[in-house]
Amino acid sequence: MDLIIRNVRLASRPAPLDIGIVAGRIAALHPRIASPAAAEYDGGGNLAFPGFVESHIHLDKAATLHRCGTDGASLAAAIQKITELKAQFTIQDVHDRSARVLREAVTHGTTIMQSFVEVDHAAGSRSLEALLTLAAEASHAIDLRLCAFAQDGLTQYPGGEALLDEALRLGAHSVGGCPYTDPDPEQQIRRILALAAKHGCNADFHIDFDLDPTASRLPYLIQHVIETGYQGRVAIGHATKLAVLPQDQQTAILEGLLAADIVLTALPATDLFLMRGAMAPLMRYARMGGRCALATNNIVNPFTPFGDANLLRMGNLFANITGASSDADLAMIWDMLTISPASSLGVPAIIEEGGIADIVLIDAPDPATALRELRPVLSGWKAGVWTFVRHRPEMKAPF
């Protein structure tokens, strides 16, 4: 064995066991591995899991609050400020800000991340170039995937579609749309899904990000996804409008999302800040059998003027706001930070023999304890490579 991580627990197997790793893959899961190893690590009876999966974040505009300020909780003002600012972005600027956030994410236990990257009339391809470089530099520590994104609309900008197409050709993994900033939302939906089909990739929409109970774009998206046979390849973020719909309308849309196998993502820090406490009904959709994800969205910019890339904090915040408290509820929320977003990105996130040795240890025996107490992550490995360690605080004057 190259490495044995001893005395850990899995969410699905609470009895302590050892994890044996060879050539970056899990070679054995056993109560006591007798084989010799080049290195050993004592897990201390703590929970081992494949790492958190951040499926919705904007690295390119993170840590910009000091440059543009905030006008308070206003989505329109935040979009305008970033639209003006991103014309000034340089490749080095985007790279350095993003790298800082990415390092925070890794040391908070994230092993897979999808970042939206704006490719448009204002940003050009500079942010894309920066993040493609960063993804290669950080590949030993995190799988960084990029979603080429039309934040400011698409149909009103000649050449916008060509920029997205080129971004996908250059290495972006998926394509994202934002119908609420487009003068023709339905045409944008059609174009984004057509681009996704052309490149055989997933699509991810920021959609229905308001508190107006009329004019939802979700029924059209659901219909078009089903008509084009793109079920299971689409995710949506925000969708706060769902929170204010009459119960029968909300039910009908959730049933439609389920039929189209669309992943519903909530961004607690941003949604609560900009939408006065409203969030999409993830727990209800999850109980219906839908795939759900919790994610960070923005960090220290006009959309979210705080943040530290700690997904566990997002899960804890969501549990507090929604009143989730039972072990079963917290298990669902844990899945929204791990298994479900991984499935939306089409990547595995499970500790099993033969699987990639992406392993994070957290200072808790089980997911419910980790979420309830915001327990810190302790150490992590990416494909068997030790990527970080966080030391427990030490009392110098104990009592």
Residue pairs with C-beta under 8 A, 6 or more apart in sequence:
1 20
1 21
1 22
1 27
1 28
1 33
1 35
1 36
1 37
1 38
2 21
2 22
2 23
2 37
2 38
2 39
2 384
3 20
3 21
3 37
3 38
3 39
3 40
3 41
3 357
3 381
3 384
4 18
4 19
4 20
4 21
4 33
4 35
4 37
4 39
4 40
4 41
5 18
5 19
5 21
5 40
5 41
5 43
5 48
5 359
5 361
5 381
6 18
6 33
6 40
6 41
6 42
6 43
7 16
7 17
7 18
7 42
7 43
7 44
7 45
8 16
8 17
8 18
8 19
8 43
8 45
8 46
8 47
8 48
8 361
9 15
9 16
9 17
9 45
9 46
9 47
9 48
9 365
9 366
10 17
10 29
10 47
10 48
10 49
10 351
11 47
11 49
11 331
11 334
11 366
11 367
13 29
14 365
14 366
15 31
16 31
16 45
17 29
17 30
17 31
18 28
18 29
18 30
18 31
18 32
18 33
19 26
19 28
19 29
19 48
19 351
19 357
19 359
20 26
20 27
20 28
20 29
20 30
20 33
20 35
20 37
21 27
21 357
21 381
21 384
22 384
23 384
24 356
24 357
24 383
24 384
24 385
25 354
25 355
25 356
25 357
25 383
25 384
26 351
26 352
26 353
26 354
26 355
26 356
26 357
27 353
28 35
28 353
29 351
29 352
29 353
41 379
43 361
44 361
45 365
46 361
46 362
46 363
46 364
46 365
46 378
47 361
47 362
47 364
47 365
47 366
47 367
47 370
48 351
48 359
48 360
48 361
49 338
49 351
49 359
49 360
49 362
49 367
50 111
50 338
50 342
50 348
50 349
50 350
50 351
50 358
50 359
50 360
51 109
51 110
51 111
51 112
51 338
51 349
51 358
51 359
51 360
51 380
52 108
52 109
52 110
52 111
52 112
52 311
52 312
52 337
52 338
52 360
53 110
53 111
53 112
53 113
53 293
53 311
53 337
53 338
53 339
53 341
53 342
53 345
53 347
53 349
54 105
54 110
54 112
54 113
54 114
54 295
54 296
54 309
54 311
54 341
55 113
55 114
55 235
55 263
55 265
55 293
55 295
55 341
55 344
55 345
56 114
56 116
56 204
56 235
56 237
56 265
56 267
56 293
56 295
56 296
56 297
57 101
57 105
57 113
57 114
57 115
57 116
57 295
57 296
57 297
57 298
57 299
57 309
58 115
58 116
58 118
58 297
58 298
58 301
58 303
59 94
59 97
59 98
59 101
59 102
59 115
59 117
59 131
59 134
60 86
60 89
60 94
60 98
60 115
60 116
60 117
60 118
60 123
60 127
60 130
60 131
61 82
61 85
61 86
61 118
61 298
61 301
61 303
62 97
62 98
62 100
62 101
62 298
62 299
62 300
62 301
63 97
63 100
63 101
63 299
63 300
63 301
64 82
64 85
64 97
64 300
64 301
64 302
65 300
65 301
65 302
65 305
67 85
68 81
68 82
68 84
68 85
68 301
68 302
69 81
69 302
70 77
70 78
70 81
70 302
70 305
71 77
71 78
71 81
71 302
73 273
73 274
73 276
74 274
75 209
75 210
75 274
75 303
77 302
78 274
78 301
78 302
78 303
79 151
79 152
79 181
81 302
82 151
82 301
82 302
82 303
83 122
83 151
83 152
86 118
86 122
86 123
86 127
87 122
87 123
89 123
89 126
89 127
90 126
91 126
91 127
91 129
91 130
91 133
92 130
93 130
94 126
94 127
94 130
94 131
95 130
95 131
95 133
95 134
98 115
98 130
98 131
98 134
99 134
99 137
99 138
101 299
101 309
102 113
102 134
102 138
102 142
102 144
102 309
104 308
104 309
104 310
105 113
105 142
105 309
105 311
106 138
106 141
106 142
106 380
106 387
106 388
107 377
107 380
107 388
107 390
108 308
108 309
108 310
108 311
108 312
108 377
109 311
109 312
109 360
109 362
109 377
109 380
110 142
110 309
110 311
111 142
111 143
111 358
111 360
111 380
111 382
112 142
112 143
112 145
112 341
112 342
112 345
112 347
112 349
112 358
113 142
113 143
113 144
113 145
114 145
114 146
114 147
114 173
114 174
114 204
114 345
115 131
115 144
115 145
115 146
115 147
116 146
116 147
116 149
116 151
116 176
116 204
117 127
117 128
117 131
117 146
117 147
117 148
117 149
117 167
117 172
118 127
118 149
118 150
118 151
118 152
119 125
119 127
119 128
119 148
119 149
119 150
119 163
119 164
119 166
119 167
119 172
120 150
120 151
120 152
120 157
120 160
120 163
121 152
121 157
121 159
121 160
122 152
124 163
125 163
125 166
125 167
125 170
128 146
128 148
128 167
128 170
128 172
131 144
131 146
132 146
132 170
132 171
134 144
135 144
135 145
135 146
138 144
140 382
140 383
140 385
140 387
141 382
141 385
141 387
141 388
142 382
142 387
143 347
143 382
145 173
145 174
145 345
146 167
146 171
146 172
146 173
146 174
147 172
147 173
147 174
147 175
147 176
147 204
148 163
148 164
148 167
148 168
148 172
148 174
148 175
148 176
149 175
149 176
149 177
149 178
150 160
150 164
150 176
150 177
150 178
150 182
150 188
150 192
151 178
151 181
151 206
152 178
152 181
153 160
153 178
153 181
153 182
153 183
153 188
154 160
154 161
154 164
154 177
154 182
154 188
154 191
154 192
155 182
155 183
155 184
155 187
155 188
155 191
156 182
156 183
161 191
161 195
164 175
164 192
164 195
165 195
165 198
165 199
167 175
168 175
168 195
168 199
168 201
169 199
172 201
173 201
173 202
173 345
174 196
174 201
174 202
174 203
174 204
175 192
175 195
175 196
175 199
175 201
175 202
175 203
175 204
176 192
176 203
176 204
176 205
176 206
177 188
177 189
177 191
177 192
177 203
177 204
177 205
177 206
178 188
178 205
178 206
178 207
179 185
179 186
179 188
179 189
179 205
179 206
179 207
179 217
179 221
180 206
180 207
180 208
180 209
180 210
180 217
182 188
185 217
185 220
186 217
186 220
189 205
189 217
189 220
189 221
189 224
190 224
192 203
192 205
193 203
193 224
193 225
193 228
193 230
193 234
195 203
196 202
196 203
196 230
196 233
196 234
197 228
197 230
201 233
202 233
202 234
202 235
202 344
202 345
202 346
203 230
203 233
203 234
203 235
204 234
204 235
204 236
204 237
205 221
205 234
205 235
205 236
205 237
206 236
206 237
206 238
207 217
207 218
207 221
207 236
207 237
207 238
207 239
208 216
208 217
208 218
208 236
208 238
208 239
208 240
208 241
208 242
209 238
209 239
209 240
209 241
209 274
209 275
210 240
210 241
210 275
211 240
211 241
211 243
211 244
211 275
211 276
211 278
212 241
212 244
213 241
213 244
213 245
213 246
213 249
216 241
216 245
216 253
218 236
218 239
218 241
218 242
218 253
218 256
218 257
219 253
219 256
221 234
221 236
221 260
221 262
222 253
222 256
222 257
222 259
222 260
222 262
223 256
225 231
225 233
225 234
225 260
225 262
226 259
226 260
230 260
231 259
231 260
231 261
231 262
232 261
234 260
234 261
234 262
234 263
235 262
235 263
235 264
235 265
235 293
235 344
236 257
236 262
236 263
236 264
236 265
237 265
237 266
237 267
237 295
237 297
238 265
238 266
238 267
238 270
238 271
238 280
239 264
239 266
239 280
240 271
240 275
240 278
240 279
240 280
242 250
242 253
242 254
242 280
242 281
243 275
243 278
243 279
243 280
243 281
244 278
245 253
250 281
250 284
254 281
254 284
254 285
254 288
254 290
255 288
257 264
257 285
257 290
258 285
258 288
258 289
258 290
261 291
262 290
263 290
263 291
263 292
263 293
263 340
263 341
263 343
263 344
264 280
264 282
264 285
264 290
264 291
264 292
264 293
265 280
265 292
265 293
265 294
265 295
265 341
265 344
266 279
266 280
266 282
266 292
266 293
266 294
266 295
266 318
267 294
267 295
267 296
267 297
267 298
268 279
268 294
268 314
268 317
268 318
268 321
269 296
269 297
269 298
269 304
269 306
269 307
269 314
269 317
270 297
270 298
270 303
270 304
271 278
271 279
271 280
271 297
272 278
272 279
272 317
272 321
273 303
273 304
273 305
274 303
277 321
279 318
279 321
279 322
282 292
282 294
282 318
282 322
282 336
283 322
283 324
283 329
283 332
285 292
286 292
286 332
286 335
286 336
287 332
291 340
291 343
291 344
292 332
292 335
292 336
292 340
293 336
293 337
293 340
293 341
293 344
294 311
294 314
294 315
294 318
294 333
294 336
294 337
294 341
295 311
295 314
295 341
296 307
296 309
296 311
296 314
297 303
297 304
298 304
298 307
299 306
299 307
299 308
299 309
300 306
300 307
311 337
312 337
312 362
312 370
312 371
312 374
312 375
312 377
313 374
314 337
315 333
315 334
315 336
315 337
315 371
316 371
316 372
316 374
318 324
318 333
318 336
319 325
319 329
319 330
319 333
319 371
319 372
324 330
324 332
324 333
327 368
330 367
330 368
330 371
330 372
331 367
331 368
333 371
334 367
334 368
334 370
334 371
338 349
339 349
339 350
342 348
342 349
343 349
348 355
348 356
349 358
351 359
356 383
357 381
357 383
357 384
358 381
358 382
358 383
359 380
359 381
360 377
360 379
360 380
360 381
361 377
361 378
361 379
361 380
362 370
362 375
362 376
362 377
362 378
363 370
363 375
363 376
363 377
363 378
363 392
364 370
364 373
364 375
369 375
376 390
376 392
377 390
378 389
378 390
378 392
379 386
379 388
379 389
379 390
380 386
380 387
380 388
381 387
